[in-house]
Amino acid sequence: MATIEFRHAVGRVYFDGGMTEGGKMIRKSKTYRNLVEAATAENLYDALSQLAQLSNYPFIGAEKVETADIMN
């Protein structure tokens, strides 16, 4: 039976970097590594939105990206 084994997770924060001359939004991002596997969605959002306040750009969102191994 195959199992999934957690390797690591990162939090990615997205910012509004303005507009291009063509009118498209510029989206900038910052990645924070070594997130705890068991962190709740609320805790992650609170932490990443607080870190986003250190930026000059307006915060537009965040995501958690997990990497895992599928083992047999």
N, C-alpha and C positions, 0 to 999 in steps of 0.2 A: 504494500500500500504506500502510495506517495504521500509525502508531507511537505509543508512549506515551513522553512526556517528563516526567521527574520535576520537580515544582515545589518542594515542601517537605514536611517531616515533623515531627510533634510526638510527644512521649512523654507519656502520660497515666498518672498514678499514682493508684491507688484506695486509700482508707482506710476503716476501720470507724468510723463516727461514732456508734455506739451503736444503741439501739432506740427505736422510736416507742412511744407508749402502746398502740397496737394490736398490738405485737409484731413489726413489720417492721423490717428492718435499714436504718439510715441509711448510705448510701454517699457519701462525700465524695471529691472529686478535685482534683488539681493538674496543670496542663498546662505542659510545658517545650517551648519552641519551638526551631526551627533545628537539628534533629538532622541529622547527616551521613547522606547516602543510603547510604553503604557500611558503616555501623556494623553489626557482627554482632549477632545475637540475644543472645548471651552478654554482650557488652560493654554493650548497651543495658540488659539486665536488671540487671547489676551497678551501672551508673551510676544508674539510676532507683531501685533498692532502697536505695542509699546516700543519695540525696537524700531518700527517704521517711523515713529515720531522723532527719531534722531536724524532723519533725512530732510533735505530741503524740498523734496518732491512730495506731492499729496499721495497718501496711501489709497490704493484702490482694491486691494485684496491680498489673500495669502493662500497657500496650498501646502499640503504635506505630501512628500514623495517618498515612498518606501521601496526598498530593494530587499528581495528575499530570494533564497535558493529553494528550488523544488527538488527534493531528494527522494530517492526510491529506497 
